[in-house]
């Protein structure tokens, strides 16, 4: 709820019911996505705002405070996942299938800790300038 997308598109403008980014990694591919649930009449505006925010991150980046909040959210979610047996087993299966080698909790947290504001900006620039696919679900207009 504190993300740029959520604050800009939902809270400030009231254009979407739900808005977030997500990712999925695989052995030889990956996926990064932006999601918004909105009225059909608002789709074009919301899609434009999603693209603008990703582009802005690719050019202006983020500050250290924003990065620290993001790392806190990621590591907190990671730690909570370690409390559930099913989540732990899912993590181990994913590590084996995607990476082919075991990654300890400490190593994972250390790698998250090494991410810097330049890394985020560079990735956002690559994503905003790359191939994209748009999917709309809802009534035809």
Short mmCIF file of the C-alpha atoms (twelve columns), coordinates in Angstrom:
data_MODEL
# 
_entry.id   MODEL 
# 
loop_
_atom_site.group_PDB 
_atom_site.id 
_atom_site.type_symbol 
_atom_site.label_atom_id 
_atom_site.label_alt_id 
_atom_site.label_comp_id 
_atom_site.label_asym_id 
_atom_site.label_seq_id 
_atom_site.Cartn_x 
_atom_site.Cartn_y 
_atom_site.Cartn_z 
_atom_site.pdbx_PDB_model_num 
ATOM 1   C CA . UNK A 1   0.000   0.000   0.000   1 
ATOM 2   C CA . UNK A 2   2.996   2.300   0.247   1 
ATOM 3   C CA . UNK A 3   4.221   1.618   -3.296  1 
ATOM 4   C CA . UNK A 4   4.501   4.384   -5.851  1 
ATOM 5   C CA . UNK A 5   1.922   2.700   -8.053  1 
ATOM 6   C CA . UNK A 6   -0.607  2.313   -5.250  1 
ATOM 7   C CA . UNK A 7   -0.145  5.857   -3.963  1 
ATOM 8   C CA . UNK A 8   -0.279  7.530   -7.371  1 
ATOM 9   C CA . UNK A 9   -2.959  5.531   -9.168  1 
ATOM 10  C CA . UNK A 10  -5.263  4.436   -6.351  1 
ATOM 11  C CA . UNK A 11  -4.844  6.839   -3.448  1 
ATOM 12  C CA . UNK A 12  -4.151  10.160  -5.194  1 
ATOM 13  C CA . UNK A 13  -6.171  9.684   -8.365  1 
ATOM 14  C CA . UNK A 14  -8.714  7.013   -7.395  1 
ATOM 15  C CA . UNK A 15  -8.404  5.318   -10.788 1 
ATOM 16  C CA . UNK A 16  -7.998  1.666   -9.760  1 
ATOM 17  C CA . UNK A 17  -9.313  -0.707  -7.116  1 
ATOM 18  C CA . UNK A 18  -6.044  -2.584  -6.951  1 
ATOM 19  C CA . UNK A 19  -2.618  -1.849  -8.423  1 
ATOM 20  C CA . UNK A 20  0.754   -3.541  -7.937  1 
ATOM 21  C CA . UNK A 21  3.838   -4.971  -9.606  1 
ATOM 22  C CA . UNK A 22  4.924   -8.605  -9.551  1 
ATOM 23  C CA . UNK A 23  7.664   -10.848 -10.847 1 
ATOM 24  C CA . UNK A 24  8.387   -14.510 -11.411 1 
ATOM 25  C CA . UNK A 25  11.720  -16.133 -12.139 1 
ATOM 26  C CA . UNK A 26  12.397  -19.353 -13.978 1 
ATOM 27  C CA . UNK A 27  15.545  -21.220 -14.930 1 
ATOM 28  C CA . UNK A 28  15.914  -19.554 -18.336 1 
ATOM 29  C CA . UNK A 29  13.315  -16.788 -18.347 1 
ATOM 30  C CA . UNK A 30  11.484  -14.382 -16.138 1 
ATOM 31  C CA . UNK A 31  8.447   -12.184 -15.955 1 
ATOM 32  C CA . UNK A 32  7.868   -8.711  -14.571 1 
ATOM 33  C CA . UNK A 33  4.357   -7.333  -14.575 1 
ATOM 34  C CA . UNK A 34  2.269   -4.367  -13.603 1 
ATOM 35  C CA . UNK A 35  -1.345  -5.029  -12.638 1 
ATOM 36  C CA . UNK A 36  -4.314  -2.745  -12.164 1 
ATOM 37  C CA . UNK A 37  -8.009  -3.458  -11.725 1 
ATOM 38  C CA . UNK A 38  -10.049 -0.477  -12.904 1 
ATOM 39  C CA . UNK A 39  -13.189 0.515   -14.772 1 
ATOM 40  C CA . UNK A 40  -12.936 -0.095  -18.534 1 
ATOM 41  C CA . UNK A 41  -13.271 3.637   -19.190 1 
ATOM 42  C CA . UNK A 42  -10.102 4.270   -17.175 1 
ATOM 43  C CA . UNK A 43  -7.916  1.597   -18.763 1 
ATOM 44  C CA . UNK A 44  -5.996  3.823   -21.175 1 
ATOM 45  C CA . UNK A 45  -5.190  6.389   -18.485 1 
ATOM 46  C CA . UNK A 46  -4.123  3.737   -15.974 1 
ATOM 47  C CA . UNK A 47  -1.899  1.954   -18.518 1 
ATOM 48  C CA . UNK A 48  -0.257  5.269   -19.367 1 
ATOM 49  C CA . UNK A 49  0.396   6.019   -15.689 1 
ATOM 50  C CA . UNK A 50  1.855   2.543   -15.118 1 
ATOM 51  C CA . UNK A 51  4.279   3.024   -18.010 1 
ATOM 52  C CA . UNK A 52  5.168   6.545   -16.853 1 
ATOM 53  C CA . UNK A 53  6.056   5.335   -13.366 1 
ATOM 54  C CA . UNK A 54  8.318   2.568   -14.659 1 
ATOM 55  C CA . UNK A 55  10.006  5.002   -17.059 1 
ATOM 56  C CA . UNK A 56  10.460  7.553   -14.246 1 
ATOM 57  C CA . UNK A 57  12.154  4.915   -12.099 1 
ATOM 58  C CA . UNK A 58  14.429  4.087   -15.024 1 
ATOM 59  C CA . UNK A 59  15.521  7.684   -15.447 1 
ATOM 60  C CA . UNK A 60  15.306  9.235   -11.973 1 
ATOM 61  C CA . UNK A 61  15.708  6.104   -9.872  1 
ATOM 62  C CA . UNK A 62  14.740  5.913   -6.225  1 
ATOM 63  C CA . UNK A 63  16.294  7.302   -3.059  1 
ATOM 64  C CA . UNK A 64  17.999  5.395   -0.251  1 
ATOM 65  C CA . UNK A 65  14.979  5.725   2.043   1 
ATOM 66  C CA . UNK A 66  12.649  4.165   -0.542  1 
ATOM 67  C CA . UNK A 67  15.151  1.369   -1.128  1 
ATOM 68  C CA . UNK A 68  15.398  0.709   2.616   1 
ATOM 69  C CA . UNK A 69  11.590  0.463   2.895   1 
ATOM 70  C CA . UNK A 70  11.458  -1.935  -0.052  1 
ATOM 71  C CA . UNK A 71  14.207  -4.118  1.391   1 
ATOM 72  C CA . UNK A 72  12.402  -4.141  4.736   1 
ATOM 73  C CA . UNK A 73  9.187   -5.296  3.076   1 
ATOM 74  C CA . UNK A 74  10.974  -7.977  1.051   1 
ATOM 75  C CA . UNK A 75  12.996  -9.351  3.949   1 
ATOM 76  C CA . UNK A 76  9.964   -9.214  6.260   1 
ATOM 77  C CA . UNK A 77  7.859   -11.204 3.802   1 
ATOM 78  C CA . UNK A 78  10.742  -13.619 3.325   1 
ATOM 79  C CA . UNK A 79  11.072  -14.138 7.100   1 
ATOM 80  C CA . UNK A 80  7.323   -14.698 7.508   1 
ATOM 81  C CA . UNK A 81  7.476   -17.315 4.751   1 
ATOM 82  C CA . UNK A 82  10.067  -19.224 6.747   1 
ATOM 83  C CA . UNK A 83  7.540   -19.773 9.546   1 
ATOM 84  C CA . UNK A 84  5.268   -21.901 7.381   1 
ATOM 85  C CA . UNK A 85  6.338   -25.435 6.445   1 
ATOM 86  C CA . UNK A 86  4.618   -25.310 3.068   1 
ATOM 87  C CA . UNK A 87  6.336   -22.007 2.193   1 
ATOM 88  C CA . UNK A 88  9.729   -23.374 3.259   1 
ATOM 89  C CA . UNK A 89  9.286   -26.461 1.110   1 
ATOM 90  C CA . UNK A 90  8.101   -24.310 -1.809  1 
ATOM 91  C CA . UNK A 91  11.230  -22.158 -1.429  1 
ATOM 92  C CA . UNK A 92  13.465  -25.231 -1.467  1 
ATOM 93  C CA . UNK A 93  11.722  -26.612 -4.553  1 
ATOM 94  C CA . UNK A 94  12.017  -23.284 -6.359  1 
ATOM 95  C CA . UNK A 95  15.701  -23.008 -5.475  1 
ATOM 96  C CA . UNK A 96  16.344  -26.458 -6.928  1 
ATOM 97  C CA . UNK A 97  14.284  -25.957 -10.088 1 
ATOM 98  C CA . UNK A 98  15.325  -22.376 -10.875 1 
ATOM 99  C CA . UNK A 99  18.872  -22.078 -9.555  1 
ATOM 100 C CA . UNK A 100 20.021  -25.675 -9.450  1 
ATOM 101 C CA . UNK A 101 21.822  -25.146 -6.155  1 
ATOM 102 C CA . UNK A 102 20.884  -24.493 -2.542  1 
ATOM 103 C CA . UNK A 103 20.900  -20.882 -1.381  1 
ATOM 104 C CA . UNK A 104 20.922  -20.401 2.384   1 
ATOM 105 C CA . UNK A 105 18.698  -17.893 4.145   1 
ATOM 106 C CA . UNK A 106 21.780  -15.873 5.109   1 
ATOM 107 C CA . UNK A 107 23.028  -15.817 1.517   1 
ATOM 108 C CA . UNK A 108 19.623  -14.716 0.251   1 
ATOM 109 C CA . UNK A 109 19.412  -11.902 2.802   1 
ATOM 110 C CA . UNK A 110 22.998  -10.849 2.034   1 
ATOM 111 C CA . UNK A 111 22.209  -10.653 -1.691  1 
ATOM 112 C CA . UNK A 112 19.141  -8.522  -1.002  1 
ATOM 113 C CA . UNK A 113 21.305  -6.290  1.189   1 
ATOM 114 C CA . UNK A 114 23.768  -5.689  -1.664  1 
ATOM 115 C CA . UNK A 115 21.128  -4.192  -3.965  1 
ATOM 116 C CA . UNK A 116 21.657  -0.479  -4.443  1 
ATOM 117 C CA . UNK A 117 19.673  2.419   -5.879  1 
ATOM 118 C CA . UNK A 118 21.667  2.207   -9.126  1 
ATOM 119 C CA . UNK A 119 20.692  -1.463  -9.514  1 
ATOM 120 C CA . UNK A 120 17.005  -0.573  -9.205  1 
ATOM 121 C CA . UNK A 121 17.291  2.319   -11.666 1 
ATOM 122 C CA . UNK A 122 19.187  0.197   -14.207 1 
ATOM 123 C CA . UNK A 123 16.644  -2.625  -14.013 1 
ATOM 124 C CA . UNK A 124 13.707  -0.217  -14.340 1 
ATOM 125 C CA . UNK A 125 15.377  1.330   -17.401 1 
ATOM 126 C CA . UNK A 126 15.817  -2.114  -18.977 1 
ATOM 127 C CA . UNK A 127 12.230  -3.095  -18.215 1 
ATOM 128 C CA . UNK A 128 10.699  0.149   -19.450 1 
ATOM 129 C CA . UNK A 129 12.604  -0.066  -22.711 1 
ATOM 130 C CA . UNK A 130 11.983  -3.765  -23.340 1 
ATOM 131 C CA . UNK A 131 9.342   -5.917  -24.936 1 
ATOM 132 C CA . UNK A 132 5.915   -5.677  -23.372 1 
ATOM 133 C CA . UNK A 133 2.582   -7.402  -23.690 1 
ATOM 134 C CA . UNK A 134 -0.708  -5.947  -22.566 1 
ATOM 135 C CA . UNK A 135 -3.645  -8.061  -21.472 1 
ATOM 136 C CA . UNK A 136 -7.091  -6.667  -20.801 1 
ATOM 137 C CA . UNK A 137 -9.839  -8.714  -19.216 1 
ATOM 138 C CA . UNK A 138 -13.377 -7.402  -19.105 1 
ATOM 139 C CA . UNK A 139 -16.301 -6.461  -21.275 1 
ATOM 140 C CA . UNK A 140 -15.595 -5.296  -24.797 1 
ATOM 141 C CA . UNK A 141 -15.887 -1.574  -25.235 1 
# 
